[in-house]
Amino acid sequence: MLLEMMKRYGTLEQGKWNVREIFEYRFEVNENEGLFACLARLRGVVFVTGFAVQDAKIITADEGPDWISPSDLLEMVNDPRFEKRY
């Protein structure tokens, strides 16, 4: 479902050289609502997804706990939600 939402594609490339088989990503921007979404694939086994908003006021109360602000990044390693590491 996320791949269908994110139509824009990217990888690292220079001239004819690229790393599509190692790293690629998709993303989409909704400029009207100030939303950004991305999905990255690394070596076919690690997938990372992220969402960002320009104005935190558009996040509803029930969505709030899963969002972090830039000022929270330094404390993220101590947050129980992120204890499990692979």
PDB file with SEQRES, HELIX, SHEET and CRYST1 records, atoms N, CA, C and O in Angstrom:
SEQRES   1 A   86  MET LEU LEU GLU MET MET LYS ARG TYR GLY THR LEU GLU          
SEQRES   2 A   86  GLN GLY LYS TRP ASN VAL ARG GLU ILE PHE GLU TYR ARG          
SEQRES   3 A   86  PHE GLU VAL ASN GLU ASN GLU GLY LEU PHE ALA CYS LEU          
SEQRES   4 A   86  ALA ARG LEU ARG GLY VAL VAL PHE VAL THR GLY PHE ALA          
SEQRES   5 A   86  VAL GLN ASP ALA LYS ILE ILE THR ALA ASP GLU GLY PRO          
SEQRES   6 A   86  ASP TRP ILE SER PRO SER ASP LEU LEU GLU MET VAL ASN          
SEQRES   7 A   86  ASP PRO ARG PHE GLU LYS ARG TYR                              
HELIX    1 AA1 LEU A    2  MET A    5  1                                   4    
HELIX    2 AA2 ALA A   56  ILE A   58  5                                   3    
HELIX    3 AA3 GLY A   64  ASP A   66  5                                   3    
HELIX    4 AA4 PRO A   70  ASN A   78  5                                   9    
HELIX    5 AA5 PRO A   80  PHE A   82  5                                   3    
SHEET    1 AA1 4 ARG A   8  THR A  11  0                                        
SHEET    2 AA1 4 PHE A  23  ASN A  30 -1                                        
SHEET    3 AA1 4 LEU A  35  LEU A  42 -1                                        
SHEET    4 AA1 4 VAL A  46  VAL A  53 -1                                        
SHEET    1 AA2 2 GLU A  13  GLN A  14  0                                        
SHEET    2 AA2 2 TRP A  17  ASN A  18 -1                                        
CRYST1    1.000    1.000    1.000  90.00  90.00  90.00 P 1           1          
ATOM      1  N   MET A   1       0.831  -1.181   0.000  1.00  0.00           N  
ATOM      2  CA  MET A   1       0.000   0.000   0.000  1.00  0.00           C  
ATOM      3  C   MET A   1       0.885   1.258   0.000  1.00  0.00           C  
ATOM      4  O   MET A   1       0.581   2.221  -0.703  1.00  0.00           O  
ATOM      5  N   LEU A   2       1.976   1.256   0.783  1.00  0.00           N  
ATOM      6  CA  LEU A   2       2.857   2.430   0.820  1.00  0.00           C  
ATOM      7  C   LEU A   2       3.517   2.680  -0.535  1.00  0.00           C  
ATOM      8  O   LEU A   2       3.646   3.828  -0.961  1.00  0.00           O  
ATOM      9  N   LEU A   3       3.932   1.617  -1.208  1.00  0.00           N  
ATOM     10  CA  LEU A   3       4.558   1.786  -2.525  1.00  0.00           C  
ATOM     11  C   LEU A   3       3.595   2.415  -3.526  1.00  0.00           C  
ATOM     12  O   LEU A   3       4.005   3.211  -4.370  1.00  0.00           O  
ATOM     13  N   GLU A   4       2.334   2.062  -3.433  1.00  0.00           N  
ATOM     14  CA  GLU A   4       1.337   2.639  -4.332  1.00  0.00           C  
ATOM     15  C   GLU A   4       1.139   4.126  -4.064  1.00  0.00           C  
ATOM     16  O   GLU A   4       0.866   4.894  -4.987  1.00  0.00           O  
ATOM     17  N   MET A   5       1.276   4.536  -2.795  1.00  0.00           N  
ATOM     18  CA  MET A   5       1.116   5.944  -2.437  1.00  0.00           C  
ATOM     19  C   MET A   5       2.298   6.788  -2.894  1.00  0.00           C  
ATOM     20  O   MET A   5       2.131   7.952  -3.259  1.00  0.00           O  
ATOM     21  N   MET A   6       3.484   6.205  -2.873  1.00  0.00           N  
ATOM     22  CA  MET A   6       4.715   6.957  -3.143  1.00  0.00           C  
ATOM     23  C   MET A   6       5.209   6.662  -4.555  1.00  0.00           C  
ATOM     24  O   MET A   6       5.831   5.630  -4.805  1.00  0.00           O  
ATOM     25  N   LYS A   7       4.928   7.564  -5.454  1.00  0.00           N  
ATOM     26  CA  LYS A   7       5.246   7.354  -6.873  1.00  0.00           C  
ATOM     27  C   LYS A   7       6.660   7.806  -7.246  1.00  0.00           C  
ATOM     28  O   LYS A   7       7.244   7.279  -8.192  1.00  0.00           O  
ATOM     29  N   ARG A   8       7.211   8.768  -6.518  1.00  0.00           N  
ATOM     30  CA  ARG A   8       8.527   9.298  -6.868  1.00  0.00           C  
ATOM     31  C   ARG A   8       9.607   8.316  -6.417  1.00  0.00           C  
ATOM     32  O   ARG A   8       9.553   7.780  -5.310  1.00  0.00           O  
ATOM     33  N   TYR A   9      10.590   8.089  -7.295  1.00  0.00           N  
ATOM     34  CA  TYR A   9      11.610   7.069  -7.057  1.00  0.00           C  
ATOM     35  C   TYR A   9      13.000   7.687  -7.095  1.00  0.00           C  
ATOM     36  O   TYR A   9      13.251   8.634  -7.841  1.00  0.00           O  
ATOM     37  N   GLY A  10      13.892   7.145  -6.288  1.00  0.00           N  
ATOM     38  CA  GLY A  10      15.271   7.605  -6.311  1.00  0.00           C  
ATOM     39  C   GLY A  10      16.239   6.529  -5.877  1.00  0.00           C  
ATOM     40  O   GLY A  10      15.868   5.574  -5.195  1.00  0.00           O  
ATOM     41  N   THR A  11      17.478   6.695  -6.280  1.00  0.00           N  
ATOM     42  CA  THR A  11      18.585   5.855  -5.858  1.00  0.00           C  
ATOM     43  C   THR A  11      19.842   6.702  -5.964  1.00  0.00           C  
ATOM     44  O   THR A  11      19.784   7.846  -6.417  1.00  0.00           O  
ATOM     45  N   LEU A  12      20.953   6.165  -5.561  1.00  0.00           N  
ATOM     46  CA  LEU A  12      22.209   6.895  -5.712  1.00  0.00           C  
ATOM     47  C   LEU A  12      22.791   6.564  -7.081  1.00  0.00           C  
ATOM     48  O   LEU A  12      22.931   5.393  -7.432  1.00  0.00           O  
ATOM     49  N   GLU A  13      23.125   7.580  -7.845  1.00  0.00           N  
ATOM     50  CA  GLU A  13      23.682   7.341  -9.177  1.00  0.00           C  
ATOM     51  C   GLU A  13      24.580   8.492  -9.601  1.00  0.00           C  
ATOM     52  O   GLU A  13      24.426   9.638  -9.178  1.00  0.00           O  
ATOM     53  N   GLN A  14      25.520   8.130 -10.456  1.00  0.00           N  
ATOM     54  CA  GLN A  14      26.413   9.120 -11.060  1.00  0.00           C  
ATOM     55  C   GLN A  14      26.751   8.611 -12.450  1.00  0.00           C  
ATOM     56  O   GLN A  14      27.417   7.588 -12.607  1.00  0.00           O  
ATOM     57  N   GLY A  15      26.289   9.329 -13.446  1.00  0.00           N  
ATOM     58  CA  GLY A  15      26.473   8.869 -14.817  1.00  0.00           C  
ATOM     59  C   GLY A  15      25.722   7.564 -15.028  1.00  0.00           C  
ATOM     60  O   GLY A  15      24.525   7.485 -14.753  1.00  0.00           O  
ATOM     61  N   LYS A  16      26.428   6.522 -15.523  1.00  0.00           N  
ATOM     62  CA  LYS A  16      25.811   5.217 -15.733  1.00  0.00           C  
ATOM     63  C   LYS A  16      25.859   4.343 -14.484  1.00  0.00           C  
ATOM     64  O   LYS A  16      25.194   3.308 -14.436  1.00  0.00           O  
ATOM     65  N   TRP A  17      26.619   4.733 -13.488  1.00  0.00           N  
ATOM     66  CA  TRP A  17      26.762   3.954 -12.250  1.00  0.00           C  
ATOM     67  C   TRP A  17      25.583   4.235 -11.329  1.00  0.00           C  
ATOM     68  O   TRP A  17      25.186   5.388 -11.157  1.00  0.00           O  
ATOM     69  N   ASN A  18      25.019   3.176 -10.735  1.00  0.00           N  
ATOM     70  CA  ASN A  18      23.969   3.347  -9.735  1.00  0.00           C  
ATOM     71  C   ASN A  18      23.998   2.172  -8.759  1.00  0.00           C  
ATOM     72  O   ASN A  18      24.662   1.164  -8.999  1.00  0.00           O  
ATOM     73  N   VAL A  19      23.276   2.317  -7.670  1.00  0.00           N  
ATOM     74  CA  VAL A  19      23.236   1.275  -6.636  1.00  0.00           C  
ATOM     75  C   VAL A  19      21.812   0.789  -6.391  1.00  0.00           C  
ATOM     76  O   VAL A  19      21.443   0.505  -5.251  1.00  0.00           O  
ATOM     77  N   ARG A  20      21.018   0.691  -7.440  1.00  0.00           N  
ATOM     78  CA  ARG A  20      19.623   0.265  -7.291  1.00  0.00           C  
ATOM     79  C   ARG A  20      19.484  -1.070  -6.577  1.00  0.00           C  
ATOM     80  O   ARG A  20      18.557  -1.251  -5.787  1.00  0.00           O  
ATOM     81  N   GLU A  21      20.385  -2.007  -6.837  1.00  0.00           N  
ATOM     82  CA  GLU A  21      20.279  -3.320  -6.199  1.00  0.00           C  
ATOM     83  C   GLU A  21      20.626  -3.273  -4.705  1.00  0.00           C  
ATOM     84  O   GLU A  21      20.316  -4.207  -3.966  1.00  0.00           O  
ATOM     85  N   ILE A  22      21.268  -2.185  -4.263  1.00  0.00           N  
ATOM     86  CA  ILE A  22      21.668  -2.049  -2.863  1.00  0.00           C  
ATOM     87  C   ILE A  22      20.775  -1.059  -2.114  1.00  0.00           C  
ATOM     88  O   ILE A  22      20.373  -1.319  -0.980  1.00  0.00           O  
ATOM     89  N   PHE A  23      20.467   0.065  -2.742  1.00  0.00           N  
ATOM     90  CA  PHE A  23      19.711   1.105  -2.063  1.00  0.00           C  
ATOM     91  C   PHE A  23      18.779   1.801  -3.039  1.00  0.00           C  
ATOM     92  O   PHE A  23      19.187   2.210  -4.127  1.00  0.00           O  
ATOM     93  N   GLU A  24      17.526   1.929  -2.636  1.00  0.00           N  
ATOM     94  CA  GLU A  24      16.560   2.699  -3.414  1.00  0.00           C  
ATOM     95  C   GLU A  24      15.482   3.228  -2.478  1.00  0.00           C  
ATOM     96  O   GLU A  24      15.277   2.698  -1.386  1.00  0.00           O  
ATOM     97  N   TYR A  25      14.809   4.262  -2.911  1.00  0.00           N  
ATOM     98  CA  TYR A  25      13.775   4.858  -2.064  1.00  0.00           C  
ATOM     99  C   TYR A  25      12.651   5.410  -2.917  1.00  0.00           C  
ATOM    100  O   TYR A  25      12.819   5.702  -4.101  1.00  0.00           O  
ATOM    101  N   ARG A  26      11.508   5.544  -2.279  1.00  0.00           N  
ATOM    102  CA  ARG A  26      10.340   6.199  -2.873  1.00  0.00           C  
ATOM    103  C   ARG A  26       9.885   7.275  -1.906  1.00  0.00           C  
ATOM    104  O   ARG A  26      10.081   7.170  -0.695  1.00  0.00           O  
ATOM    105  N   PHE A  27       9.278   8.305  -2.459  1.00  0.00           N  
ATOM    106  CA  PHE A  27       8.791   9.380  -1.605  1.00  0.00           C  
ATOM    107  C   PHE A  27       7.654  10.107  -2.278  1.00  0.00           C  
ATOM    108  O   PHE A  27       7.434   9.982  -3.483  1.00  0.00           O  
ATOM    109  N   GLU A  28       6.941  10.864  -1.482  1.00  0.00           N  
ATOM    110  CA  GLU A  28       5.851  11.685  -2.008  1.00  0.00           C  
ATOM    111  C   GLU A  28       5.684  12.896  -1.100  1.00  0.00           C  
ATOM    112  O   GLU A  28       5.943  12.834   0.102  1.00  0.00           O  
ATOM    113  N   VAL A  29       5.249  13.986  -1.697  1.00  0.00           N  
ATOM    114  CA  VAL A  29       5.052  15.242  -0.979  1.00  0.00           C  
ATOM    115  C   VAL A  29       3.639  15.740  -1.238  1.00  0.00           C  
ATOM    116  O   VAL A  29       3.186  15.781  -2.382  1.00  0.00           O  
ATOM    117  N   ASN A  30       2.949  16.116  -0.172  1.00  0.00           N  
ATOM    118  CA  ASN A  30       1.650  16.754  -0.285  1.00  0.00           C  
ATOM    119  C   ASN A  30       1.854  18.193   0.181  1.00  0.00           C  
ATOM    120  O   ASN A  30       1.763  18.489   1.372  1.00  0.00           O  
ATOM    121  N   GLU A  31       2.125  19.067  -0.756  1.00  0.00           N  
ATOM    122  CA  GLU A  31       2.448  20.456  -0.410  1.00  0.00           C  
ATOM    123  C   GLU A  31       1.262  21.208   0.178  1.00  0.00           C  
ATOM    124  O   GLU A  31       1.451  22.122   0.980  1.00  0.00           O  
ATOM    125  N   ASN A  32       0.050  20.841  -0.204  1.00  0.00           N  
ATOM    126  CA  ASN A  32      -1.140  21.520   0.333  1.00  0.00           C  
ATOM    127  C   ASN A  32      -1.275  21.326   1.838  1.00  0.00           C  
ATOM    128  O   ASN A  32      -1.657  22.251   2.557  1.00  0.00           O  
ATOM    129  N   GLU A  33      -0.962  20.120   2.314  1.00  0.00           N  
ATOM    130  CA  GLU A  33      -1.102  19.831   3.742  1.00  0.00           C  
ATOM    131  C   GLU A  33       0.234  19.814   4.475  1.00  0.00           C  
ATOM    132  O   GLU A  33       0.263  19.631   5.692  1.00  0.00           O  
ATOM    133  N   GLY A  34       1.336  20.002   3.761  1.00  0.00           N  
ATOM    134  CA  GLY A  34       2.647  20.021   4.391  1.00  0.00           C  
ATOM    135  C   GLY A  34       3.117  18.662   4.867  1.00  0.00           C  
ATOM    136  O   GLY A  34       3.743  18.557   5.923  1.00  0.00           O  
ATOM    137  N   LEU A  35       2.824  17.613   4.101  1.00  0.00           N  
ATOM    138  CA  LEU A  35       3.200  16.253   4.470  1.00  0.00           C  
ATOM    139  C   LEU A  35       4.301  15.719   3.562  1.00  0.00           C  
ATOM    140  O   LEU A  35       4.338  16.029   2.372  1.00  0.00           O  
ATOM    141  N   PHE A  36       5.195  14.917   4.128  1.00  0.00           N  
ATOM    142  CA  PHE A  36       6.247  14.239   3.377  1.00  0.00           C  
ATOM    143  C   PHE A  36       6.288  12.791   3.843  1.00  0.00           C  
ATOM    144  O   PHE A  36       6.233  12.526   5.044  1.00  0.00           O  
ATOM    145  N   ALA A  37       6.383  11.852   2.907  1.00  0.00           N  
ATOM    146  CA  ALA A  37       6.469  10.438   3.241  1.00  0.00           C  
ATOM    147  C   ALA A  37       7.584   9.802   2.424  1.00  0.00           C  
ATOM    148  O   ALA A  37       7.799  10.162   1.267  1.00  0.00           O  
ATOM    149  N   CYS A  38       8.297   8.847   3.036  1.00  0.00           N  
ATOM    150  CA  CYS A  38       9.360   8.162   2.300  1.00  0.00           C  
ATOM    151  C   CYS A  38       9.442   6.707   2.748  1.00  0.00           C  
ATOM    152  O   CYS A  38       9.052   6.357   3.862  1.00  0.00           O  
ATOM    153  N   LEU A  39       9.955   5.877   1.862  1.00  0.00           N  
ATOM    154  CA  LEU A  39      10.178   4.467   2.117  1.00  0.00           C  
ATOM    155  C   LEU A  39      11.497   4.109   1.457  1.00  0.00           C  
ATOM    156  O   LEU A  39      11.655   4.293   0.250  1.00  0.00           O  
ATOM    157  N   ALA A  40      12.453   3.596   2.237  1.00  0.00           N  
ATOM    158  CA  ALA A  40      13.765   3.245   1.707  1.00  0.00           C  
ATOM    159  C   ALA A  40      14.004   1.750   1.883  1.00  0.00           C  
ATOM    160  O   ALA A  40      13.551   1.141   2.852  1.00  0.00           O  
ATOM    161  N   ARG A  41      14.731   1.170   0.919  1.00  0.00           N  
ATOM    162  CA  ARG A  41      15.094  -0.244   0.964  1.00  0.00           C  
ATOM    163  C   ARG A  41      16.606  -0.350   0.876  1.00  0.00           C  
ATOM    164  O   ARG A  41      17.222   0.236  -0.015  1.00  0.00           O  
ATOM    165  N   LEU A  42      17.202  -1.088   1.790  1.00  0.00           N  
ATOM    166  CA  LEU A  42      18.635  -1.281   1.814  1.00  0.00           C  
ATOM    167  C   LEU A  42      18.939  -2.768   1.717  1.00  0.00           C  
ATOM    168  O   LEU A  42      18.521  -3.551   2.570  1.00  0.00           O  
ATOM    169  N   ARG A  43      19.664  -3.153   0.680  1.00  0.00           N  
ATOM    170  CA  ARG A  43      20.067  -4.545   0.432  1.00  0.00           C  
ATOM    171  C   ARG A  43      18.901  -5.539   0.409  1.00  0.00           C  
ATOM    172  O   ARG A  43      19.104  -6.727   0.661  1.00  0.00           O  
ATOM    173  N   GLY A  44      17.703  -5.078   0.117  1.00  0.00           N  
ATOM    174  CA  GLY A  44      16.562  -5.966  -0.031  1.00  0.00           C  
ATOM    175  C   GLY A  44      16.012  -6.543   1.255  1.00  0.00           C  
ATOM    176  O   GLY A  44      15.041  -7.299   1.214  1.00  0.00           O  
ATOM    177  N   VAL A  45      16.598  -6.214   2.398  1.00  0.00           N  
ATOM    178  CA  VAL A  45      16.128  -6.794   3.651  1.00  0.00           C  
ATOM    179  C   VAL A  45      15.779  -5.760   4.716  1.00  0.00           C  
ATOM    180  O   VAL A  45      15.044  -6.075   5.652  1.00  0.00           O  
ATOM    181  N   VAL A  46      16.277  -4.561   4.602  1.00  0.00           N  
ATOM    182  CA  VAL A  46      15.995  -3.524   5.584  1.00  0.00           C  
ATOM    183  C   VAL A  46      15.116  -2.467   4.924  1.00  0.00           C  
ATOM    184  O   VAL A  46      15.491  -1.860   3.921  1.00  0.00           O  
ATOM    185  N   PHE A  47      13.952  -2.264   5.503  1.00  0.00           N  
ATOM    186  CA  PHE A  47      13.033  -1.254   5.004  1.00  0.00           C  
ATOM    187  C   PHE A  47      12.812  -0.204   6.088  1.00  0.00           C  
ATOM    188  O   PHE A  47      12.579  -0.542   7.249  1.00  0.00           O  
ATOM    189  N   VAL A  48      12.883   1.050   5.709  1.00  0.00           N  
ATOM    190  CA  VAL A  48      12.680   2.153   6.642  1.00  0.00           C  
ATOM    191  C   VAL A  48      11.624   3.070   6.041  1.00  0.00           C  
ATOM    192  O   VAL A  48      11.682   3.419   4.862  1.00  0.00           O  
ATOM    193  N   THR A  49      10.671   3.448   6.861  1.00  0.00           N  
ATOM    194  CA  THR A  49       9.650   4.373   6.397  1.00  0.00           C  
ATOM    195  C   THR A  49       9.592   5.569   7.342  1.00  0.00           C  
ATOM    196  O   THR A  49       9.870   5.448   8.535  1.00  0.00           O  
ATOM    197  N   GLY A  50       9.233   6.706   6.800  1.00  0.00           N  
ATOM    198  CA  GLY A  50       9.158   7.902   7.619  1.00  0.00           C  
ATOM    199  C   GLY A  50       8.140   8.879   7.081  1.00  0.00           C  
ATOM    200  O   GLY A  50       7.866   8.926   5.881  1.00  0.00           O  
ATOM    201  N   PHE A  51       7.589   9.652   7.987  1.00  0.00           N  
ATOM    202  CA  PHE A  51       6.620  10.680   7.646  1.00  0.00           C  
ATOM    203  C   PHE A  51       6.998  11.948   8.386  1.00  0.00           C  
ATOM    204  O   PHE A  51       7.450  11.891   9.530  1.00  0.00           O  
ATOM    205  N   ALA A  52       6.819  13.079   7.753  1.00  0.00           N  
ATOM    206  CA  ALA A  52       7.107  14.365   8.385  1.00  0.00           C  
ATOM    207  C   ALA A  52       5.994  15.344   8.036  1.00  0.00           C  
ATOM    208  O   ALA A  52       5.403  15.277   6.958  1.00  0.00           O  
ATOM    209  N   VAL A  53       5.720  16.252   8.965  1.00  0.00           N  
ATOM    210  CA  VAL A  53       4.717  17.285   8.738  1.00  0.00           C  
ATOM    211  C   VAL A  53       5.355  18.649   8.938  1.00  0.00           C  
ATOM    212  O   VAL A  53       6.232  18.820   9.785  1.00  0.00           O  
ATOM    213  N   GLN A  54       4.915  19.598   8.165  1.00  0.00           N  
ATOM    214  CA  GLN A  54       5.432  20.961   8.272  1.00  0.00           C  
ATOM    215  C   GLN A  54       4.894  21.657   9.520  1.00  0.00           C  
ATOM    216  O   GLN A  54       5.606  22.429  10.163  1.00  0.00           O  
ATOM    217  N   ASP A  55       3.634  21.380   9.858  1.00  0.00           N  
ATOM    218  CA  ASP A  55       2.999  22.018  11.010  1.00  0.00           C  
ATOM    219  C   ASP A  55       2.416  20.934  11.912  1.00  0.00           C  
ATOM    220  O   ASP A  55       1.473  20.248  11.518  1.00  0.00           O  
ATOM    221  N   ALA A  56       2.955  20.772  13.097  1.00  0.00           N  
ATOM    222  CA  ALA A  56       2.527  19.714  14.015  1.00  0.00           C  
ATOM    223  C   ALA A  56       1.071  19.851  14.437  1.00  0.00           C  
ATOM    224  O   ALA A  56       0.509  18.902  14.984  1.00  0.00           O  
ATOM    225  N   LYS A  57       0.452  20.981  14.205  1.00  0.00           N  
ATOM    226  CA  LYS A  57      -0.943  21.186  14.601  1.00  0.00           C  
ATOM    227  C   LYS A  57      -1.909  20.287  13.829  1.00  0.00           C  
ATOM    228  O   LYS A  57      -3.027  20.051  14.288  1.00  0.00           O  
ATOM    229  N   ILE A  58      -1.495  19.782  12.665  1.00  0.00           N  
ATOM    230  CA  ILE A  58      -2.404  18.934  11.886  1.00  0.00           C  
ATOM    231  C   ILE A  58      -2.454  17.496  12.404  1.00  0.00           C  
ATOM    232  O   ILE A  58      -3.289  16.711  11.954  1.00  0.00           O  
ATOM    233  N   ILE A  59      -1.572  17.140  13.346  1.00  0.00           N  
ATOM    234  CA  ILE A  59      -1.575  15.795  13.921  1.00  0.00           C  
ATOM    235  C   ILE A  59      -2.651  15.739  14.991  1.00  0.00           C  
ATOM    236  O   ILE A  59      -2.672  16.556  15.912  1.00  0.00           O  
ATOM    237  N   THR A  60      -3.547  14.766  14.860  1.00  0.00           N  
ATOM    238  CA  THR A  60      -4.622  14.647  15.844  1.00  0.00           C  
ATOM    239  C   THR A  60      -4.092  14.018  17.130  1.00  0.00           C  
ATOM    240  O   THR A  60      -3.010  13.432  17.136  1.00  0.00           O  
ATOM    241  N   ALA A  61      -4.844  14.136  18.204  1.00  0.00           N  
ATOM    242  CA  ALA A  61      -4.419  13.641  19.510  1.00  0.00           C  
ATOM    243  C   ALA A  61      -4.140  12.140  19.499  1.00  0.00           C  
ATOM    244  O   ALA A  61      -3.199  11.686  20.149  1.00  0.00           O  
ATOM    245  N   ASP A  62      -4.941  11.365  18.773  1.00  0.00           N  
ATOM    246  CA  ASP A  62      -4.720   9.912  18.762  1.00  0.00           C  
ATOM    247  C   ASP A  62      -3.507   9.518  17.922  1.00  0.00           C  
ATOM    248  O   ASP A  62      -3.013   8.401  18.074  1.00  0.00           O  
ATOM    249  N   GLU A  63      -3.013  10.376  17.054  1.00  0.00           N  
ATOM    250  CA  GLU A  63      -1.802  10.105  16.277  1.00  0.00           C  
ATOM    251  C   GLU A  63      -0.551  10.574  17.010  1.00  0.00           C  
ATOM    252  O   GLU A  63       0.541  10.068  16.753  1.00  0.00           O  
ATOM    253  N   GLY A  64      -0.695  11.516  17.900  1.00  0.00           N  
ATOM    254  CA  GLY A  64       0.417  12.178  18.565  1.00  0.00           C  
ATOM    255  C   GLY A  64       1.492  11.310  19.170  1.00  0.00           C  
ATOM    256  O   GLY A  64       2.668  11.600  18.953  1.00  0.00           O  
ATOM    257  N   PRO A  65       1.171  10.245  19.927  1.00  0.00           N  
ATOM    258  CA  PRO A  65       2.214   9.474  20.602  1.00  0.00           C  
ATOM    259  C   PRO A  65       3.242   8.831  19.665  1.00  0.00           C  
ATOM    260  O   PRO A  65       4.367   8.561  20.084  1.00  0.00           O  
ATOM    261  N   ASP A  66       2.878   8.586  18.427  1.00  0.00           N  
ATOM    262  CA  ASP A  66       3.807   7.945  17.493  1.00  0.00           C  
ATOM    263  C   ASP A  66       4.682   8.928  16.732  1.00  0.00           C  
ATOM    264  O   ASP A  66       5.557   8.511  15.974  1.00  0.00           O  
ATOM    265  N   TRP A  67       4.469  10.190  16.914  1.00  0.00           N  
ATOM    266  CA  TRP A  67       5.262  11.207  16.234  1.00  0.00           C  
ATOM    267  C   TRP A  67       6.292  11.768  17.209  1.00  0.00           C  
ATOM    268  O   TRP A  67       6.023  11.886  18.404  1.00  0.00           O  
ATOM    269  N   ILE A  68       7.459  12.108  16.699  1.00  0.00           N  
ATOM    270  CA  ILE A  68       8.463  12.767  17.533  1.00  0.00           C  
ATOM    271  C   ILE A  68       8.850  14.082  16.869  1.00  0.00           C  
ATOM    272  O   ILE A  68       8.804  14.214  15.646  1.00  0.00           O  
ATOM    273  N   SER A  69       9.226  15.035  17.682  1.00  0.00           N  
ATOM    274  CA  SER A  69       9.650  16.325  17.151  1.00  0.00           C  
ATOM    275  C   SER A  69      11.178  16.342  17.071  1.00  0.00           C  
ATOM    276  O   SER A  69      11.833  15.556  17.756  1.00  0.00           O  
ATOM    277  N   PRO A  70      11.750  17.210  16.259  1.00  0.00           N  
ATOM    278  CA  PRO A  70      13.213  17.270  16.147  1.00  0.00           C  
ATOM    279  C   PRO A  70      13.911  17.443  17.493  1.00  0.00           C  
ATOM    280  O   PRO A  70      15.012  16.927  17.686  1.00  0.00           O  
ATOM    281  N   SER A  71      13.296  18.151  18.411  1.00  0.00           N  
ATOM    282  CA  SER A  71      13.920  18.355  19.718  1.00  0.00           C  
ATOM    283  C   SER A  71      13.954  17.063  20.541  1.00  0.00           C  
ATOM    284  O   SER A  71      14.707  16.976  21.511  1.00  0.00           O  
ATOM    285  N   ASP A  72      13.147  16.056  20.168  1.00  0.00           N  
ATOM    286  CA  ASP A  72      13.118  14.782  20.887  1.00  0.00           C  
ATOM    287  C   ASP A  72      14.170  13.780  20.401  1.00  0.00           C  
ATOM    288  O   ASP A  72      14.360  12.740  21.033  1.00  0.00           O  
ATOM    289  N   LEU A  73      14.842  14.067  19.312  1.00  0.00           N  
ATOM    290  CA  LEU A  73      15.760  13.095  18.725  1.00  0.00           C  
ATOM    291  C   LEU A  73      16.882  12.677  19.667  1.00  0.00           C  
ATOM    292  O   LEU A  73      17.255  11.504  19.690  1.00  0.00           O  
ATOM    293  N   LEU A  74      17.423  13.599  20.438  1.00  0.00           N  
ATOM    294  CA  LEU A  74      18.521  13.253  21.336  1.00  0.00           C  
ATOM    295  C   LEU A  74      18.076  12.327  22.461  1.00  0.00           C  
ATOM    296  O   LEU A  74      18.875  11.530  22.953  1.00  0.00           O  
ATOM    297  N   GLU A  75      16.827  12.418  22.870  1.00  0.00           N  
ATOM    298  CA  GLU A  75      16.325  11.577  23.949  1.00  0.00           C  
ATOM    299  C   GLU A  75      15.707  10.273  23.450  1.00  0.00           C  
ATOM    300  O   GLU A  75      15.298   9.437  24.256  1.00  0.00           O  
ATOM    301  N   MET A  76      15.636  10.092  22.150  1.00  0.00           N  
ATOM    302  CA  MET A  76      14.976   8.934  21.577  1.00  0.00           C  
ATOM    303  C   MET A  76      15.609   7.613  22.037  1.00  0.00           C  
ATOM    304  O   MET A  76      14.896   6.621  22.186  1.00  0.00           O  
ATOM    305  N   VAL A  77      16.909   7.578  22.263  1.00  0.00           N  
ATOM    306  CA  VAL A  77      17.568   6.336  22.677  1.00  0.00           C  
ATOM    307  C   VAL A  77      17.105   5.880  24.058  1.00  0.00           C  
ATOM    308  O   VAL A  77      17.255   4.704  24.391  1.00  0.00           O  
ATOM    309  N   ASN A  78      16.552   6.769  24.862  1.00  0.00           N  
ATOM    310  CA  ASN A  78      16.065   6.418  26.195  1.00  0.00           C  
ATOM    311  C   ASN A  78      14.567   6.142  26.232  1.00  0.00           C  
ATOM    312  O   ASN A  78      14.033   5.788  27.284  1.00  0.00           O  
ATOM    313  N   ASP A  79      13.888   6.297  25.116  1.00  0.00           N  
ATOM    314  CA  ASP A  79      12.449   6.106  25.052  1.00  0.00           C  
ATOM    315  C   ASP A  79      12.125   4.609  25.006  1.00  0.00           C  
ATOM    316  O   ASP A  79      12.672   3.900  24.161  1.00  0.00           O  
ATOM    317  N   PRO A  80      11.259   4.110  25.884  1.00  0.00           N  
ATOM    318  CA  PRO A  80      10.917   2.689  25.902  1.00  0.00           C  
ATOM    319  C   PRO A  80      10.338   2.169  24.577  1.00  0.00           C  
ATOM    320  O   PRO A  80      10.441   0.979  24.276  1.00  0.00           O  
ATOM    321  N   ARG A  81       9.733   3.063  23.791  1.00  0.00           N  
ATOM    322  CA  ARG A  81       9.183   2.621  22.494  1.00  0.00           C  
ATOM    323  C   ARG A  81      10.261   2.135  21.552  1.00  0.00           C  
ATOM    324  O   ARG A  81       9.979   1.367  20.632  1.00  0.00           O  
ATOM    325  N   PHE A  82      11.507   2.572  21.767  1.00  0.00           N  
ATOM    326  CA  PHE A  82      12.590   2.232  20.854  1.00  0.00           C  
ATOM    327  C   PHE A  82      13.626   1.322  21.512  1.00  0.00           C  
ATOM    328  O   PHE A  82      14.775   1.277  21.073  1.00  0.00           O  
ATOM    329  N   GLU A  83      13.228   0.593  22.565  1.00  0.00           N  
ATOM    330  CA  GLU A  83      14.159  -0.298  23.254  1.00  0.00           C  
ATOM    331  C   GLU A  83      14.601  -1.466  22.402  1.00  0.00           C  
ATOM    332  O   GLU A  83      15.772  -1.845  22.441  1.00  0.00           O  
ATOM    333  N   LYS A  84      13.697  -2.046  21.635  1.00  0.00           N  
ATOM    334  CA  LYS A  84      14.023  -3.233  20.863  1.00  0.00           C  
ATOM    335  C   LYS A  84      14.930  -2.860  19.704  1.00  0.00           C  
ATOM    336  O   LYS A  84      14.597  -2.015  18.873  1.00  0.00           O  
ATOM    337  N   ARG A  85      16.081  -3.511  19.671  1.00  0.00           N  
ATOM    338  CA  ARG A  85      17.053  -3.252  18.600  1.00  0.00           C  
ATOM    339  C   ARG A  85      17.354  -4.530  17.853  1.00  0.00           C  
ATOM    340  O   ARG A  85      17.346  -5.614  18.435  1.00  0.00           O  
ATOM    341  N   TYR A  86      17.614  -4.409  16.596  1.00  0.00           N  
ATOM    342  CA  TYR A  86      17.898  -5.589  15.769  1.00  0.00           C  
ATOM    343  C   TYR A  86      19.349  -5.644  15.428  1.00  0.00           C  
ATOM    344  O   TYR A  86      19.786  -6.565  14.737  1.00  0.00           O  
TER     345      TYR A  86                                                      
END                                                                             
